[in-house]
Amino acid sequence: MQTPTTTAVSIPALAAALCAWQRGAPVIASAEALQSPLLAPMYRLATGSLDAEAHAAAQLVSEVAERLRRLPRAYGEWRTFEPGPYFDLTPAQVRLLTRVTERVATVHVIFYVDALLPAFQATQSYAARFAVNSGSAEHSDMVSATLASHWRRMVAIVDAARARLRHDVDFLALSAASGEQERWAARQRLSETSSGWPWCAKKDHRFPSLTLSIDFPLPAYRQPGRKQRLRRTWQRRFGMPADMDVDA
Protein backbone atom coordinates (compact mmCIF):
# COMPACT_ATOMS: atom_id res chain seq x y z
CA MET A 1 0.00 0.00 0.00
CA GLN A 2 1.28 3.45 -0.90
CA THR A 3 2.23 5.66 2.05
CA PRO A 4 1.40 9.37 1.66
CA THR A 5 4.18 11.83 2.44
CA THR A 6 2.23 15.07 2.80
CA THR A 7 -1.11 16.16 4.14
CA ALA A 8 -3.61 17.80 1.78
CA VAL A 9 -4.13 21.52 2.46
CA SER A 10 -6.76 22.43 -0.13
CA ILE A 11 -10.03 20.92 -1.31
CA PRO A 12 -8.66 20.04 -4.79
CA ALA A 13 -5.67 18.33 -3.14
CA LEU A 14 -7.98 16.46 -0.77
CA ALA A 15 -10.15 15.37 -3.71
CA ALA A 16 -7.10 13.82 -5.39
CA ALA A 17 -6.12 12.11 -2.12
CA LEU A 18 -9.62 10.70 -1.65
CA CYS A 19 -9.75 9.36 -5.21
CA ALA A 20 -6.57 7.46 -4.38
CA TRP A 21 -8.05 6.48 -0.99
CA GLN A 22 -10.99 4.94 -2.82
CA ARG A 23 -8.47 2.56 -4.40
CA GLY A 24 -6.81 1.71 -1.09
CA ALA A 25 -4.18 4.44 -0.57
CA PRO A 26 -4.11 5.95 2.95
CA VAL A 27 -4.84 9.59 3.74
CA ILE A 28 -2.87 11.63 6.27
CA ALA A 29 -5.01 13.17 9.01
CA SER A 30 -5.15 16.90 9.56
CA ALA A 31 -1.84 18.04 11.05
CA GLU A 32 -1.73 18.50 14.81
CA ALA A 33 -0.20 21.94 14.26
CA LEU A 34 -3.50 23.10 12.75
CA GLN A 35 -5.63 22.11 15.74
CA SER A 36 -7.47 25.06 17.25
CA PRO A 37 -5.58 25.32 20.61
CA LEU A 38 -2.26 25.69 18.75
CA LEU A 39 -3.48 28.43 16.39
CA ALA A 40 -3.40 32.19 16.85
CA PRO A 41 -6.88 33.52 17.76
CA MET A 42 -7.65 34.82 14.25
CA TYR A 43 -7.32 31.28 12.82
CA ARG A 44 -9.47 29.49 15.42
CA LEU A 45 -12.74 28.48 13.78
CA ALA A 46 -15.35 26.76 15.92
CA THR A 47 -17.52 23.89 14.76
CA GLY A 48 -21.15 24.96 14.47
CA SER A 49 -24.01 25.21 12.05
CA LEU A 50 -23.32 25.34 8.35
CA ASP A 51 -24.19 29.03 8.24
CA ALA A 52 -22.01 29.85 11.27
CA GLU A 53 -19.01 28.02 9.84
CA ALA A 54 -19.47 29.71 6.45
CA HIS A 55 -19.61 33.12 8.13
CA ALA A 56 -16.45 32.39 10.14
CA ALA A 57 -14.65 31.09 7.04
CA ALA A 58 -15.55 34.20 5.04
CA GLN A 59 -14.34 36.43 7.86
CA LEU A 60 -11.03 34.54 8.05
CA VAL A 61 -10.56 34.82 4.29
CA SER A 62 -11.08 38.59 4.49
CA GLU A 63 -8.48 38.89 7.26
CA VAL A 64 -5.89 36.78 5.43
CA ALA A 65 -6.60 38.67 2.20
CA GLU A 66 -5.94 41.95 3.98
CA ARG A 67 -2.54 40.71 5.15
CA LEU A 68 -1.72 39.54 1.64
CA ARG A 69 -2.82 42.89 0.22
CA ARG A 70 -0.39 44.71 2.56
CA LEU A 71 2.44 42.26 1.92
CA PRO A 72 4.04 43.93 -1.15
CA ARG A 73 4.81 47.02 0.94
CA ALA A 74 5.87 45.08 4.02
CA TYR A 75 8.03 42.56 2.16
CA GLY A 76 10.74 45.06 1.35
CA GLU A 77 11.19 45.89 5.04
CA TRP A 78 12.59 42.40 5.71
CA ARG A 79 16.10 41.47 4.66
CA THR A 80 14.81 37.87 4.62
CA PHE A 81 11.04 37.65 4.76
CA GLU A 82 9.68 35.56 7.63
CA PRO A 83 6.08 34.44 7.02
CA GLY A 84 5.71 33.15 10.58
CA PRO A 85 5.79 36.53 12.35
CA TYR A 86 3.99 38.26 9.49
CA PHE A 87 1.05 35.84 9.41
CA ASP A 88 1.25 34.93 13.13
CA LEU A 89 2.06 31.28 12.46
CA THR A 90 4.43 28.77 14.05
CA PRO A 91 7.15 27.21 11.87
CA ALA A 92 5.09 24.02 11.46
CA GLN A 93 2.03 26.05 10.46
CA VAL A 94 4.08 28.08 7.98
CA ARG A 95 5.18 24.88 6.23
CA LEU A 96 1.58 23.69 5.95
CA LEU A 97 -0.30 26.88 5.14
CA THR A 98 2.04 29.04 3.07
CA ARG A 99 4.34 28.93 0.07
CA VAL A 100 6.67 31.86 -0.63
CA THR A 101 8.60 31.70 -3.89
CA GLU A 102 11.09 34.37 -5.00
CA ARG A 103 11.64 34.47 -8.73
CA VAL A 104 14.03 36.66 -10.69
CA ALA A 105 11.99 39.82 -10.27
CA THR A 106 8.76 38.75 -8.57
CA VAL A 107 7.45 37.09 -5.41
CA HIS A 108 4.66 34.50 -5.42
CA VAL A 109 2.83 33.81 -2.12
CA ILE A 110 0.10 31.23 -1.50
CA PHE A 111 -2.03 30.84 1.65
CA TYR A 112 -4.08 27.65 2.06
CA VAL A 113 -7.18 28.73 3.98
CA ASP A 114 -9.08 25.46 3.33
CA ALA A 115 -6.86 23.54 5.76
CA LEU A 116 -8.06 25.69 8.68
CA LEU A 117 -11.75 24.90 8.21
CA PRO A 118 -13.21 22.49 10.82
CA ALA A 119 -15.26 20.78 8.11
CA PHE A 120 -12.13 20.22 5.99
CA GLN A 121 -10.26 18.76 8.97
CA ALA A 122 -13.20 16.51 9.85
CA THR A 123 -13.38 15.13 6.30
CA GLN A 124 -9.64 14.55 6.13
CA SER A 125 -9.43 12.95 9.58
CA TYR A 126 -12.35 10.60 8.91
CA ALA A 127 -10.68 9.28 5.76
CA ALA A 128 -7.44 8.87 7.69
CA ARG A 129 -9.15 6.75 10.36
CA PHE A 130 -10.89 4.32 8.03
CA ALA A 131 -9.64 2.22 5.13
CA VAL A 132 -12.38 1.94 2.55
CA ASN A 133 -11.45 -1.56 1.42
CA SER A 134 -11.17 -3.13 4.87
CA GLY A 135 -13.96 -5.37 6.13
CA SER A 136 -17.10 -6.33 4.31
CA ALA A 137 -18.63 -4.64 1.29
CA GLU A 138 -21.35 -3.28 3.59
CA HIS A 139 -18.71 -1.75 5.87
CA SER A 140 -16.91 -0.17 2.90
CA ASP A 141 -20.15 1.31 1.62
CA MET A 142 -20.96 2.71 5.07
CA VAL A 143 -17.50 4.31 5.39
CA SER A 144 -17.74 5.86 1.92
CA ALA A 145 -21.28 7.12 2.55
CA THR A 146 -20.26 8.74 5.84
CA LEU A 147 -17.25 10.34 4.20
CA ALA A 148 -19.48 11.61 1.39
CA SER A 149 -21.68 13.29 4.01
CA HIS A 150 -18.62 15.02 5.50
CA TRP A 151 -17.47 16.02 2.00
CA ARG A 152 -20.80 17.51 0.94
CA ARG A 153 -21.05 19.54 4.13
CA MET A 154 -17.51 20.88 3.65
CA VAL A 155 -18.23 21.90 0.06
CA ALA A 156 -21.51 23.53 1.09
CA ILE A 157 -19.67 25.60 3.71
CA VAL A 158 -17.03 26.74 1.22
CA ASP A 159 -19.68 27.55 -1.40
CA ALA A 160 -21.60 29.59 1.17
CA ALA A 161 -18.42 31.40 2.26
CA ARG A 162 -17.59 32.23 -1.36
CA ALA A 163 -21.12 33.55 -1.85
CA ARG A 164 -20.61 35.88 1.12
CA LEU A 165 -17.37 37.09 -0.45
CA ARG A 166 -18.73 37.64 -3.96
CA HIS A 167 -18.47 41.43 -3.60
CA ASP A 168 -15.18 41.43 -1.66
CA VAL A 169 -12.66 43.06 -4.00
CA ASP A 170 -9.62 41.66 -2.17
CA PHE A 171 -10.98 38.12 -2.32
CA LEU A 172 -11.86 38.39 -5.99
CA ALA A 173 -8.37 39.69 -6.78
CA LEU A 174 -6.51 37.12 -4.64
CA SER A 175 -8.58 33.97 -5.10
CA ALA A 176 -6.37 31.10 -6.28
CA ALA A 177 -9.07 28.44 -6.54
CA SER A 178 -8.65 28.05 -10.29
CA GLY A 179 -4.89 27.66 -10.08
CA GLU A 180 -5.15 25.15 -7.24
CA GLN A 181 -7.69 23.14 -9.22
CA GLU A 182 -5.41 23.08 -12.26
CA ARG A 183 -2.50 21.99 -10.08
CA TRP A 184 -4.38 18.85 -8.97
CA ALA A 185 -6.46 18.16 -12.08
CA ALA A 186 -3.98 15.71 -13.60
CA ARG A 187 -3.72 13.76 -10.33
CA GLN A 188 -7.51 13.58 -10.12
CA ARG A 189 -7.72 12.27 -13.68
CA LEU A 190 -5.13 9.60 -12.94
CA SER A 191 -7.13 8.57 -9.87
CA GLU A 192 -10.58 8.59 -11.48
CA THR A 193 -12.83 5.69 -10.60
CA SER A 194 -16.30 4.76 -11.69
CA SER A 195 -17.60 4.88 -8.09
CA GLY A 196 -19.49 8.13 -8.52
CA TRP A 197 -18.39 9.46 -5.13
CA PRO A 198 -18.39 13.28 -5.05
CA TRP A 199 -14.61 13.71 -4.64
CA CYS A 200 -14.00 11.73 -7.86
CA ALA A 201 -15.75 14.25 -10.07
CA LYS A 202 -16.14 14.01 -13.80
CA LYS A 203 -13.72 15.70 -16.19
CA ASP A 204 -13.70 19.51 -16.11
CA HIS A 205 -15.51 19.67 -12.74
CA ARG A 206 -14.14 22.44 -10.53
CA PHE A 207 -13.98 21.97 -6.76
CA PRO A 208 -14.36 25.13 -4.67
CA SER A 209 -11.46 26.45 -2.61
CA LEU A 210 -10.65 29.43 -0.40
CA THR A 211 -6.94 29.32 -1.30
CA LEU A 212 -5.47 32.78 -1.80
CA SER A 213 -2.36 33.95 -3.64
CA ILE A 214 -0.57 37.13 -4.64
CA ASP A 215 2.25 38.07 -7.01
CA PHE A 216 4.22 41.28 -6.67
CA PRO A 217 7.61 42.70 -7.71
CA LEU A 218 10.62 41.61 -5.72
CA PRO A 219 12.12 44.71 -4.04
CA ALA A 220 14.67 46.21 -6.41
CA TYR A 221 17.60 45.85 -4.00
CA ARG A 222 16.92 42.09 -3.83
CA GLN A 223 16.77 41.49 -7.56
CA PRO A 224 19.81 39.64 -8.96
CA GLY A 225 21.79 41.56 -11.55
CA ARG A 226 20.39 44.91 -10.40
CA LYS A 227 23.85 46.49 -10.23
CA GLN A 228 24.62 45.46 -13.80
CA ARG A 229 21.28 46.80 -15.04
CA LEU A 230 21.90 50.13 -13.33
CA ARG A 231 25.35 50.35 -14.90
CA ARG A 232 23.93 49.74 -18.36
CA THR A 233 21.18 52.30 -17.80
CA TRP A 234 23.66 54.97 -16.68
CA GLN A 235 25.90 54.22 -19.63
CA ARG A 236 22.98 54.54 -22.01
CA ARG A 237 21.58 57.74 -20.49
CA PHE A 238 24.63 59.61 -19.24
CA GLY A 239 27.61 58.11 -21.05
CA MET A 240 28.93 56.69 -17.78
CA PRO A 241 32.30 54.87 -18.23
CA ALA A 242 31.90 51.09 -18.34
CA ASP A 243 34.30 50.54 -15.45
CA MET A 244 32.60 53.01 -13.08
CA ASP A 245 30.96 51.38 -10.04
CA VAL A 246 27.32 51.82 -9.12
CA ASP A 247 26.18 51.17 -5.61
CA ALA A 248 23.64 48.34 -5.28
N, C-alpha and C positions, 0 to 999 in steps of 0.2 A: 504494500500500500504506500502511495506517495505521501511524504511528510511535508506539510506546508512550512515555509520559512518566514513568512511575514503575515501580519494580520491585515485584513481589508480595512480601509479607512474611508471608503466612499461606497455609495449604493451600487454604481456600476461594477466596482471591484468585488463587492460582496455577491452580486449576481453571478459573476464569473466563477467565484469560489463555490457558490451553491450548485451551479451546473456541474462542476467537478465532484462536489459532495454527493450529488445524485447518483454518480457512477462509483462511489465508494471512497473518494479522497476525503481526508479529514479537513476540518475547518478550525482555525485558531480562534479561541474565545477573545472577546474584547479585552484589551490590555489592562492590567491592574492599574497602570499609571493614569488611565482615563476614568477611573471610578470617582464618583462625586466627592468623597472626603479629601481626595488628593488634588483636586482642581481648585484654581482660584475662584472666588465667588462668582465672577461674571460667566464662568463656564459651567456652573452647577445647574443642571436642568432636572427638575423633579418629575417623577412619573405621575401622570394624572389623566384627565379626560383627553380625548383626541384634540378637542379645541384648545384646551389649556397647553398641551404640549406643542401644538402648532404655533400658538401665540409666543411661547417661550423661545421656540426655535427661530421664529422671525425676528424677535428682539435680539437674540444672540447674533444672528447674521448681520443685523444692522450695526451692532457694536464692533464686530470683527471687520466689517466693510469700512467703518470709519477709521480704524487703525491702519488698514491697508491704504486708504485714501491719503492719510498723512505720511505714509512711509517714504515716498520719494524725497520729501524735504528732510525727514529725520535721518534717512540712510547715510547721507553725506556727513553727518555729525559723528559717525562712528568710524574709527580707523579700520576695525574689523567688525562688521555688523553682528550683533548677538540677538537672535530672535527670541531667546528665552526671556530676558528682561523686557524687551519691547512688547511682547505679547503676553507677558506674565505667565510663562510656562516653565516647567522643570525641564532638565535636559532630556529625560525620557519622553515627555510630552512633545517637545520640539521635534524629536525624531519621528514621532507618529503623525503629528498634525501639520507640519510645515515642510516645504521644500524651498530652498533659496538657491538660485543658480545665477552666478555671475558669468555673463558672456563677454565678448570683446568690448562692447559699448553699452550693453543693457543689463538689467537685472530682472529675473523672472521669479516671482514669489507665489506659492500656492498655499492655501489654508483649507484643510479638510474638515469642514464643519460637521458633515454627516456622522463622523465617528463619535461625536459628543452627544448625540441624541439618545435618550433612554430606549426608544423603540428600536433604533439601529443596534444598540448593544444587546438588547433582549433577543433580537433575531439571530445575531451572530453567536451569542452564547448558547442558545438552544441548539443550533446546528453543531456546535462544538461538543455538546454533551451527548448527542445521540448519533449513532451511525445508522444511516438509512437502510443499509442492507443486512443489518444484524437481526436475528430473530425471524419470526414468521412473516409471511406476506402481509397479514393483517396488522402486525406491529409496524412494519415499514410504511404501510399506508397511513396509519395513525400518526406516526412521526412526521411524515411529509405533510399531512393535512394540518397538523398543529403549527408546523413551521410556515406553511402558506398563510395561516391566520396571522401570525406575527408579521410576515412580510407585507401583507396587504394593509395592515394597520400602519406600519412604518411608512409605506408609500403614500397612504392617505394623509398622514401628518406632514410629510414633506410637500405634497401637493398643496395642502392647505396653507402651509407657511409661505410657499412661493406665491400663492394667490394674494396673501396679505402684503407681499413685497412687490406686487406688480407695478406700483407707482414709485417705488424707491429707486431713485436715480443711481445711487451708489451700487445697489445690488444689480441693477440691470447692466451697469458698466463693468462690474467685476465678476459676474457669474461665469463659472468655468464648467458648468454642467455638460455642455456640448463637447468640450475638449476631453473631459474625463470619460465621457461615453465613448468617444472615438478611441481613446487609449486602450479601453478594455473590449472593444467590439470584436477584434480578432480572436481574443481568448474565449469570448462567449460563443462565437461561431464554432470554434474547435470543440467546445464542450456541449454543443447542442444535443439534446435528446428529444425523443418523441413523447416525453412524459406529459407535457402540457402544463407543468408547474409554472407559476408566474415569474420566477426568476430565470427561467429558460425561455425567454421571449422569442418571438419570431424575428426574422431578419428585418432590419431597419427600425425595430422598436427602440425607443429612447427611454431609459430609466431616468427619473428625476434625481437631482442632486443639489445640495446647497454648497458645494465646493466653490471657493472663491479664488481668483488669481489676479495678479497685476503685473504689468511690464512697465519699466521706466528706465530712463538713461542712467547708466553708471556714472557717478560723479566724475567730472573731467580729470581730477587729479589721480583717480584710480585706474583710468583707462590705459592699457599698455600702448606704448608707442606715442604717447601724448607729446613728449619732448621732441621727438623727431617731426611730428606733424606741425608743431609750433615753429620749429626751425625752418621747415619748408615754406610755411605761411609768411614768416618774416622775410625770407629771401625773396619770395614772389612779390610782396607788397613794398618792401623798403630796401631791397638790394642788400640785405644783411649778408656779410661774408659767411661762406659755408662752414668755416671752422669756429665761428663765434658760438658761445654756449648760451643756452636759454634755460632759465630755471624751470624745473618741473612744478 
